[in-house]
């Protein structure tokens, strides 16, 4: 775990790293901005009361000073960027997942081969500047699931997490807690920022990515998260991830 106490020697530092399946990093924080770019496998990151799942071709921005922990699902090949929070006046200081463009991907790959301090005016410095330019263009998306704050709703969500294949409905939550569906709907949105239906769709999507990264076939992953149709699962996945489940499984290392 880098830059918890030490300072960056250059505005940007890129590294290559590999995680074996199941590896965890305990909660920690960095003095600098961290960007995790996943080439294959999946990383689950817990921070600020949410779970964010980073699939291949996506990146996650973690602001400086934000505590987080992570879990690797499948063998994960990652590129990590560490960025000085003062590198640019317009550098992003909020967490989020984004699509890594082909240009940014190649710039990060190239920068991860640099060693030592970077000379002013050098090719290496220009590549670092291009990386900072590209980061201005990213659009953060919602590959995250927030857990409710109240103990009762949180426990019910944990039941769902244990059995995502079941046909869960808002009425199930209401009946379990002995309150009206309207009350639960308002409370769920207030605590998670989304409707119960959207929360369930996101949770199933993220769990399916984890399952496929750990070796499940597309069909088995779809069934495991409650889809009885391969086609409906594939359509949902492509709409939200930007690639088919088959392409996701075949993502190169």
Secondary structure as GFF3:
##gff-version 3
##sequence-region A 1 253
A	DSSP	beta_strand	12	19	.	.	.	ID=ss1
A	DSSP	beta_strand	24	28	.	.	.	ID=ss2
A	DSSP	beta_strand	33	47	.	.	.	ID=ss3
A	DSSP	beta_strand	50	54	.	.	.	ID=ss4
A	DSSP	beta_strand	58	62	.	.	.	ID=ss5
A	DSSP	beta_strand	68	83	.	.	.	ID=ss6
A	DSSP	beta_strand	96	99	.	.	.	ID=ss7
A	DSSP	alpha_helix	102	111	.	.	.	ID=ss8
A	DSSP	alpha_helix	123	135	.	.	.	ID=ss9
A	DSSP	beta_strand	144	146	.	.	.	ID=ss10
A	DSSP	alpha_helix	151	162	.	.	.	ID=ss11
A	DSSP	alpha_helix	170	177	.	.	.	ID=ss12
A	DSSP	alpha_helix	181	192	.	.	.	ID=ss13
A	DSSP	alpha_helix	196	213	.	.	.	ID=ss14
A	DSSP	alpha_helix	218	224	.	.	.	ID=ss15
A	DSSP	alpha_helix	230	241	.	.	.	ID=ss16
A	DSSP	alpha_helix	245	249	.	.	.	ID=ss17
###
